[in-house]
Amino acid sequence: MECALCGLPADPPVTADDGTVYCCRGCREVAAALPDDAADVDPADARAAVRDDAADADLEGCETAYFAVDGMHCATCEAFLESRAADVPGVRAADASYAGDAVRVAYDPGGLDGSLTEALSGYGYRVRERDADPEEGTLTTGARLLLGGVFGMMVMTWYVVFLYPVYLGWGALVPFFDVGGTAGRYLLWNVAVLAGVATMLAGYPVFRGAYVSLRARRPNMDLLVSLAALVAYGYSVLVLLRGGHEVYFDVAVVVVLAVTLGEHWETRVKSRAASGLAALADDRPENVRVRTDDGVTERPIGALESGDDVVVAAGDRIPRDGTVVDGDGAADESLLTGESAPRDVGVGDDVVGGSVLAAGGVTVRVDAESTFDRVVDALWDVQSTHGGAQRLADRLAAAFVPLVFGVAVLAFAVSLVRGAPLDAAMLTALSVLVVSCPCALGLATPLAVSAGVRAALDRGTVVTDAGVFERAADVDVVAFDKTGTLTTGDMRVTDVAGDPDALSLAAALEAYADHPVARAVCAHADAPDADVRGVERHARGVSGTVDGRRVRVGRPDFVAGDDWLLPDELDRRARAGDDDGLVPVVVGVDGAARAVALAGDDPREGWREAIEALAVDHRVVVLTGDEGASAERYRDVDAVDAVHAGVPPEGKSAVIDRLRSEGTVAMVGDGTNDAPALAAADLGIAMGSGTALATDAADAVVTGDDVRAVPAVLGVARRTRRRVRENLAWAFCYNAVAVPLAFAGVLNPLLAAGAMAASSLLVVANSARSLGTPDAGESAADARDDRERGDAAEFVPADGTRA
């Protein structure tokens, strides 16, 4: 009996009121939301139908939260979670992501009745906070591996000391030990118990994966591993019951432990998407100060309405897009727009939701939307729809697993037809399963990837997604964010015109300002121990008295106000600096401007060398939220193919999508505004000094902030992929030779296990070889060689996913 919606076996069946049979409550509830016959509906259409209802929900005054989800197995799970969430009091809408094992919930805080996670959990799904252990309240996979490893070591100790010497014909190493005697029988049954505990403890995730693959009718490597382990164990128990002593408990233990390690790694990497989104959501202010006719009151941000006047002090985050109706200050929008210099804002100026007021104080009349929220939503959309490539081994397993099982059954039957005893026929079938057990295949990718991770770390880059070694080798376009990537993101005084001593007076006054440019002036000139009085902060500068002298510091139009004199030479120098993308800071003393300091974003060391190295074999593109001279200077760099200036945060991912139509794209960035683009790119590389969300969205992080690590890590990725393919080639060649030999009865299970171990050792040895220390030029040459050899064909790492 099959499910009317998804086609999976309905065992036990879940029946609707009209008699239609489904495999689970999830499919039944989703089908109820559909206007047509469920049998003709794809799960993706089911999800769309549920979302059509959610799209009409009133989200006014709602807050958004991101949770991790355990237990999702298919697209129908997404639709079921979303439809179930709609029935929870206080929840207005939900959006689940199977690719990210996460769910986004829009809810009314005042309408909730209890915990959201408890309300959404159930029916095999566990919704949890991102920091909660994926298996809280149960034995974790790590603990299973540890305990399974302890019992597995006990099993292998008995094998090495007692059983292997006997099997190899050397005789017992321990005097008076007789494997067929009472002591030997006691030892063998002890080994059986210990091996059973080790296999079941460590192998639970593998066995669960095998069960799911059977339910989904898509055989995977978990199924093949489970078959080999269970048949080896079951055969060994049968041998003991019949009085024999050639048992293969060791095969079951070793196979399960090795594969479970890889499964554990994959689960941990996959959880990054939900944690990164939730971390960004936590940056939103929970409460804001709203000015009303009765004064200033505190209100939850979810209760804000369009037209409310929000009071924002220096250091506060502006909650939503809006317009300044009172006060002035400087808004730091670099987190969202990439603009390096804070923007002076006053009455009538628009401000961006999510930006931080770096100086001053303003009252903002807010709109309904926030650019900050749009960045979070953009990142969610990218990550929840980008499932990554499925593991190569699992794709091949759809054909390989049934083939191996069929060969084993055929070997058993042929042996019986040839007159072999039942034991011998079973031994032949077991040899086929054991020799084809994918230890070498399973180790081929993770071991080579581990070597690549270490090599990348030696070059100053942490690889957070093993998919780097698949995608980096095929990169055609490298897109760089400007601020914080090609530059440091820190303001620095680069030039001073006029009286240098005036800068000391300016530093004394700027010490009372909290503007990034003010900090740059203080860092450039030592502030004297002066008597500073009457300090007044303005949108475009600061004024006061320093040792009895009137001092003004700020933008040219501020210093030149109130009939203060701005000499033509200093005015020309200020305008020239502005045209060059620098921030001019004019210093006025006692009614006249005395000096001009030019502050700018400091170029990152080695940026030109990195771009030139990459340009040998890639197109290089620069993206920036800046406009004017600060962006134009990169158009004059021969190694840069294109510059996209004035790009808003949501526009960066759109540019990346457009570039992807021309080839494989790598994105290098550092800010929250870069996170959607980092996630949208085929390969995302974040600078270590960047925001937490940027590093979470990226596949690799440059730890030392040396941008020259980018071409180096691309070279490492190419050589790692080549190593993986060498390992996979050996693993498949081994199976092509070993399986026929086992079928022909040439290999008994002991020799099959030895062949399997030897194959794995060869893969380990190949993976342990050094990847070398080539420079960027050699990396480019590697890329050309790879393409000439046809290495552009896809391979998928054991991890196979990206957040």
N, C-alpha and C positions, 0 to 999 in steps of 0.2 A: 504494500500500500504506500503510495507516494503523496507528498504534500501538494495540494492544489496550487500553491503559490510558487514555491521554490523548487519543487521536484525532488527534494530529499526524502529518504525513507521516513514514513510516519510511524515510528515505533518507540513508545506507544503513541497512538493517534490522538489528536486534539480535534474534537468535532464541533462545528458551528451549529447554530440553531437549525439551519436548512439542511444539515447532514453532510456538508462539505468537510473533507478531512484535511487537516494540516499537521505538520510535523511538530509545531510548537505554538505556544500562546502568541509569540511575536508575529508569526505569519498570519494567524487568525485575526489578530487585532488590526494588522496592516491591511488585510484583505477587506475588512469591514469598512475601511475608509475609501475604497475604490468603487467607482460607479459601474464598472464593467465586470465581466466574468474574470475571476482571479486566475483562472488557468491560462488566460491569454495575456497576462501582465508580467512584465519583467520586474525584478526587484528594484531596479533603478526608477522605473515608472511608479512603483509603489511609494518610494521615498519622495518622489516629486509630488505625488498626490497629497501626502501628509504635509509637505512643506507649503502647498498651496493654501491649506487651512491656516498654517502658522503665519504666513505672510500677511494675513488680514488682521493679525493680533494687534491690539493697541499697546505700544511699548512706551507710552508717555510715562515718565517718572520711574522707569525700570532701571535696575542695575544689572550688570553683566558679570558672570563668573565662569571660570574655566575649570573643569575637573578631568581627572584621568579616569578611564573606564577599564575594568578587567572583565574578560569573558566575551568580547566581541569576536564573531567568526565570519560574518559576511555582510553584504550590503543591506540585507533584510534586518540585521541587528540595528543598523542606524535608524531605519524607519520605525522599528518597534520602540526604541528608546525615545525617539522624538514624539511619537504618538502617546506613549505612556507618560512622558513629562507634561503633556498638555492637560492631563487629568489631575496633576498635583496642584493643590490650592496655592495661589501666589505666583505660579510659573506662567509667564505669558508666551514664551517660545523657547524652543530648544533646537540645537543643530549638532548632530553627532557626526564623528569622523572615525570610520573604521581604520583609515590609513594612519591616523595619529593616536588611536586608542584614547579618544578624548571627546568631551561634549561641552558645548557652549550653551549657557542657560541665561535667558533674560527673565528677571523675576522682580516682583514688587516686594521689597523688604517688609512692608507692613502687612502683607497678605499671607506670609508664610506661616505654616503651622508645624513647627519642628525643624529638624535638620534637612537641608536639601539633599545631602548625600544619602541619608537613610531613606528619604522619600523616593528617590530615583533608583535605588538599588533593589534587586530582586530578580527572580526568574533566571538565575544564573549569571546576572550582571552585577558587578560591584562598582559603584561610583564612589570615588574617594578624592580627598584633597591631594594635590600634586606631591606634597611632602610625605604622605602616608606610604608605608611600605606596600608594594604591590600585593603582598600576600600576608598582610597584617592579620594576626589571629590564627594563622596556619603556619605549618613548617615551610619556611622560605626555600627557594631553589638553592640559595647559597648554603643554607644549613643542610639541605638534602645532599648536596655535593660533598660537603665536609663529612657528614656521617657515612654516606655511601663510600667515600674514599677510605675512611678508617676501616670499615668492614672489608672493603676490597683489598686493602693491604694485608689483612689477616689471611684472606683467601690466597693471595699470591705468595705469601710466605710459606704456606703449607705446600703449594705447588713446587716452589723452588727447592725446598729442603727435602721433601718426600716424594712427590709424584713425578716431576720432570725426569729425575735420574732413572726412575723405573721405566718410564715410557721410552726413554732413549736407550735402554738396554745397559745402562751403567751399573745397575744394581742399587740397592738402598744405601744412601749415604749414612744413615743412622743404623748402627749395629742392631741386629735382632728385629728390625722392622720388616714386617711381611704385609704387603698391601692387601693380600687376600685373607689375612688372619683377622683375629678379633680387634687388635689395635688398628689395623688398616681400615676395617669396616667402620670403626668408631671415627677415625680421622675423616674418611670420605663423607660420612653423614654430617660431620661438623662443617666440612667445606660446603656441603649442599645448603645447610642452613645459613651460614655466613654469606654465601654467594646470593642466596635468595633475598636476604635483607639488603645487601649492597645494591642488587639490581633493582629492587622495587623502590628503595629510597631515592637513589640517584636517577632512576629511569622513569619516574612518574611523569615528568613533562614530555618525555619522548613517547611514552605509551599513550598519553592523552592526545598528543599530536597525531599519532597513528589512528586513534579512534575517530578523531575529527575528520581525518582524511578519508576514512572509510565511509563516514556519514555523508561527506560531500562528494563521494565517488571520484576523488582526485588523489590517487596514490602519491605519497611523497617519501622523502628519505627516512622520515620517522617510522613509516610503516615497514620499510626494508630493515632498518636497524632493529625494530621490535620483533620482526619475524626471526631474524638471525639470533637475537638474544634469547627469545622464548623457546625457539626450537632447540638451540644448543642446551639450554637449561632443562627443558622437558626430556630431551633425549638422554641427558646425563642422569636424571632421576630414574628413568626407565632402566638404564644400564645398572644402576645400583640395586633396583628392585629385582633384577634378574641375576644378581650376584657378580656383575662385572666390575671393572675398576678403571677403564679408559673413559674418563669423564671430561667434559668441556665447559665446566662452570667458569673457568678463567676467561673463555671467549665472551660469555655473556657479560661478565663484570667489566672487562676492558672496553668493549664496544660501547656499552651504555655510558660509562663515565666519560669517555672521550667526546661523544656526541652531545651529552648533556651540557658539557662546558660551553660548547658553541651555542646551544640554545639559550643558555643563561646570558651570555654576552649579547645576543640579538635582542632579548627582551629589554635589557637595560638601555641599549641604544635607542630603541623605538620609543621610549617614554619621554624623550627630550622635547618633542613638539608641545605636549601639554604643559610641561613645566615652564618652558620659555614663554608661552602665551600668558600663563597665570602670573608669572613674575612681572610682566609688563602691566597686566591689569592691576597688580598691587601698587604700582606707581601712581595710580589715580588717587586724587584726594578724596577722602570719605565724606568730609563735611566742608562747607563753604560759608562765608559770612555774607549775608544778603542785606542790603540797605533798603529799609521800608519807611513809611511815614512815621512809624513808631520808634525808629532807630535802627541799629544793626543787630540782626539775629542770626544765629547759627542754624543751618539747614543741611540735611543730607544731600549729597550731590544728585542723587536720583530724583529728588523732589524739585530740582530746578526747572523753571519754566522759561520759555522764550520771552525775553523782555525784562527778566529779573536783573537788578543791579548788584553785581558781586564786588565786594571790597577785596582788593588784592594788595598785599604788602610785599616788600622786598623779600625774595627767597621763596615766595609762594608760587605754586603752579596755577596758571590760568585755566579754569575748569572747562570752558567751552569757547568756541570762536565767538567773537563779539566786537563791540566798538567802545573805545574809551570815552566816557562821558564826564570824567572828573580826574584831575591829577595828571602827573606825567612820570616817566621813568624810562628804563631800558629793558626791552624784552629779549631774553636769550632764547632764540628759536632753533639753535643748532641741533638739538635733539631730534627735531622733526623736519626741518627744512634743509639742514646742512649749511646754512648761512653762518660763516665763521664769526662775524662781528655782531654784537648785540645791536638791536634796532631801537633807536630812540622813538618813543611813542608819547603822544599827548592827546588832548581832547579831539575827537573826530577820527583818530587813527584806528584802523582795524587791527585786532590782535588774534593770534592763533591759539586755539585750545590745545593745552598740553605744553605750551611754552612756559618758561619760568621768568618771573619778573626779577631781573638781576639787580635793579636799582630803582629807587623811588617808591611811589605808591599810587595806585590808580583805582578807579571804579569802572568796571566793565559791564556794559549792557549785553547780556549773553544771547546767543542764538540757540537754535535747537540742536546744532551739530558741533562736534569737536574733531579737529584734524587728528588729535591723539587717538580718538576712538576709531577714526578711519584707518589709521596705521595698524592698529590692533586687528581690525576686521580684515584688512588686506592681507596681513600675515596669516590669519586663520584660513582665509580662502585659498591661499597658495599652498599651505602645508596640508590642509585637509584633503586637497585634490591631487597632491603629488605623492603617489604611493611608492614611487621608486621601482626599480627593476626587481622582479622576483628572482630568487636564487636560481642560478644555473642548474645546480644539482636537483632542485625540486622540479624544475621544468622537464629535465631529462627523466626524472623518476616516474613521471606519468606513463612513460613507455618502458623504462628500465625495470621498475619494480615488478609489474606483472610478468615481464619477460623472464626475469630471474626465477620468480616463483613457478612459472610454467616449466622452465628448464629443470628445476628441482623435482617437480612432480613427474615430469617425463623421465628423468634419470631414475627415479624410484621404480616407475613402471617398467622401464627397459631392463633394469637389473632383475626384477622378478621374472620377466619373460625369459631372460637368459638363464634362469634357474638359480639365481643367487638366493641365499637365505634372507628371511625378513630383516634380520639385524644388518646384514651387509647392504641390503637395498636402502634401508633407512640411513645407514652411514654414508652412502653415496649421495643421497639427497641432502643430508646435513652438510657434507663437504661442499656441495654447490652453493648452499646458502652462506656458509661460513667464508668460503673463499671470495664470494662476491660481496660480502659485507663491506659497506663503503667507508672503511676507516681511512684509506688513502684518499678517497674522493672527498671525504668530510674534512680531512686535514689539509688538503691541497690549498684551499683558499685562506682559511684563518691563519695558518702558519706563515704563509708568504705575506699576508696583510700585516701580521704582527711585526715581521721584519721591516716592512715598509713604514709602519708607525714609529718604530725605533729610529730608523734612518731619518725620517722627517723631523723627529724631535731633536736629533743631533744638529739639524739645520735650522733650529729655532721655530718649528711649527708643530703644534699639537693637532693631530688628526682626530676629529670627533665622530666621523662617519666613514666607515670602511668603503663606502661608495666612491670616495675620492679616487681610489685606485682604478676604478672603472672609467669614471668620467674625465679625469684630468688628462688622460692620455690622448683624448680626442678634442681638446679645447681648440677652437678656432679664433675666438674673440675673448680678450681679457678687458673687462670694464672696471675702471677705478673710480671710486668716489674721491672727490678732491679733499674736502675738509676732514682732517683727522686721519687721512690715509696717505695722500701725496704730501700733505702738510701735517704738522703736529697738532693743529687745532688750538694752539696756545698763542695769545697775542703777545707781540714783542716789539719794542721800539727799534726800528731799523735805521732811522736817520734823524738828525736834529739840525735845523737851520736857525741862525740867529744866536742869541746869547745863551751859552750852555748853562751859565749860573742860574738863569731863570727856571731851569728844570728842577733845581733843588727846591725853590719856592713852590713850584707846582707839585712836587712830590710830598711836601709837607701838607698841602691842602688835599691832594688826592688820597692821602692815607685815610681820610674821613669818608671817602666814596667807596661803593661796593660794586663798581663797574669793572669788567675785565680789562678795558683799556686803561683805567686808573691803576689797576694792579701792574700793568705793563710799564707805566710811567714810574711807579714806585720802585719796580725792580731795576729800572735803568739808572735812576738818579737817587742817591742817598738823601733821605729827608733829614734836614737839620733839626737840632733840638730847639725848636722855635715856639714862640707864643702864638698859637692859632686861635682865633676867635671869630664869632659870627658866621660860622659855616652854613651855607645854604646850598641845598642840592636842587638842581634843575634838570629838565629832560635832556638838555644838551650840554650840561657842564656843571661845574661847582664853583662857588665864589666864597670869599672870606677875607680875613685879615691875618697876615703872617708877619709877626714882629712889627706891627704897626703899618705895614704896607698892604694896600688893597690889591688882591690877586684874583684873577679869573682864569679858569682852565676849562677848555672844552672845544666844541665845534666853532669854526670861524664866525658864523653868524651870531653865536652867543657872545663871544668875546668882543665882537665889533658893535654890540648893542650899547644903548645909552651913551652914544657919541664917543665911545672908546676908539682910538686910532688903530687901524690895521694897515701897516705899510704895504705898498704894492708888491715889494719883493717877497714878503712873507705870504701875502695873499696868493701870489703866483705859485709859490712853493706848495702851499696847502692844496690849491686846485690841481697841480700836477700830481701830487700824491694821491688825491682822490681819483684822478683818471687812471692811475696805476693800480687801483684796487686796494690802496692803503687807507687807513683812518687818520686824518690830520687832527692833531691836538694842538691848539693854539694856546700860548701862555701870555696873559696880559698882566702888566704890573703898573699900578698907579695911572690908569687911563690910557695905556698904549700897549699894543702887542709887542712882546720882546723876543719870542721864539716860537718855532713850530716843530713839533715832534711827529714823526710818521710811524704809526703802529700797523703791523700786519701779521698775518698768520705765517708762522715760521715754516719754510719748506722742510720736509722730512729728509734726513740724511740718506743718500743713496737712491732717491726716487728716480733720478734720471738714468742711472745705471740699470735699475730694475726694468724700466720701460724699454730701454734700448735692447736689453737682453731678450725681453719678450717679443719685441718687434721683429726679431730675426725670423720667427715662424708663426706669429700671431698678429691679428689686427688688435690695436690698442685703442680703447675708447675712454674718455674722461667724462664723468657725470658730476654735476654740481648744482646746488641750489643757488649759488652766486650768479650774478650777471656782471657784465662790464669787464673792466680790465683784469680783475682777479681770475676770470674764466678765459679771457682772450689770450693771456700769456701762454696757455698750453697749446693754442692753435699754431704757434710758431715753432713748436717742438717737432722735428722731423719724424720721430718715432711714434707720434700720436696721430692716428688716422682720423679721429673725429672728436669733437667736444660738444656735449649737450649741456647747455647752460640754462639756469633758471628752472630747473626740473623740480617740481614739488615732490614730497615723499611718496604719494600714491602714484606719481608719474614715473618714478624710477623703475618700478616693477614692470610698468607698461613698456618702457624703453627696452628692458631686458627681454621681454616677450617678443618684441619686434626684432631684436638682434638674434634671438634664437631661431628665427626663420631663415637666417643666413648661415647658421652653424651652431656648434656647441659653444656655450658661453660660460665664462668664469667671471664672477663678480667679487671685487675686493672692496670692503667698506668697514666702517667702525661704529656708526651711530644707529640709534633706534630707527631713524628715518631710512636707513639702509636695509633694515631687517626684511621687509617684504621682497626687496630686490635680491638679497642674499638667498632667500628661500626660493625665489622664482628661477634663479639661475641654475644651470646644470651643475655648477660647482660654486659654492659660496666660501670665501675666505675672509675672516674678520681679523682686524688688528687687535692685539691683546689689550690695548688701552681703551678699547671700545666699550659700549654699554653691554649689560648682561644679555639683553635681548638679541643684540647683533651677534654675539658669540654663540648664543643658543641656536640662532637661525642658520649659522654657518656650518660648513662641513669640516673646516680647518681653521685654527686660530694661530696667528703669528705672535709668539710669546714675547719676543724681544723688540717688537715694534720696528723691526728692520724690514722694510718693504722688499729688500733684495731676496728675502726668503721665499717670495712668491715664485720666481722662476726656478729656484732650487727645488721646491717641493713638487712642482710639475714634472721635473726630471725624475725625482724619486718615484712618483706615481707611475710614470711610464715603465721604469725598470721593474717595479713591483708587479704591474700587470703582466709583464713578460714572464716573470717568475711564476706567477699563478698559472699561466697557461702551460708552462713547462710541467708543473706539478699535475695539472689536470690531464695533460697528454699522457704522462706516465701512468696515472691512475686508470685511465680508460684502456690503455694498452695492456696493463696488467690484467684487467678483467677480461679483455678479449682473448688472452692466452690461458689464464688460470681457470676460467669457467669451463671451457671445453675439456681441459685436463681432468678437472673434478668430475665432469659428466662421464668421462671415459673410465673413471675408477682409478686413474693413475695417482690421484691425491686422496689420502685418507684425511679425516678431519684434523688430525694433529699436523700433518704436512700442510693442509690448507690454512690452518691457523698460523703456521710458521711463514707461509708465503704471504699471508695477509700482513703479518708483522713486518716482514722484510720490505714489503711495498711501502708500508707506513714509514719505516726508518729511512728509506730513500727519499721520500717526500720531506721528512724532517731535515735530513742532511742538505738537500737542495735549498730549502728555505733558510737554513742557517748561514748559507754563504753570504758574504758581504755584498751589499748593493753598490759599493764604490762611493767615491766622493767627487762626482763630476761637477764642473761649473755650469753656469747658465748656457753658455754656448754649446756645450756638449749635450745639454738637455734638448736644445732645439734640433741638434743633429739627430738625437734619438727619435724625436717625433717624426722627422722625415724618413728615417730608416723604418720605423714602425709602419708608416703608411705605405712605403714601397713594398714591405713584406705582407701587406694586407692585414696588419694588426688592428685595423679600425673596427673589425668585427666585435660584437658586444661580448663581454663577459660580465658576470654578476657576482659580487662578493658574497661571502657567507652571510654577512649582515643584511645586505640587499635593500635596506630602507634608508630614507633621509627625512629629518624633521621639518 
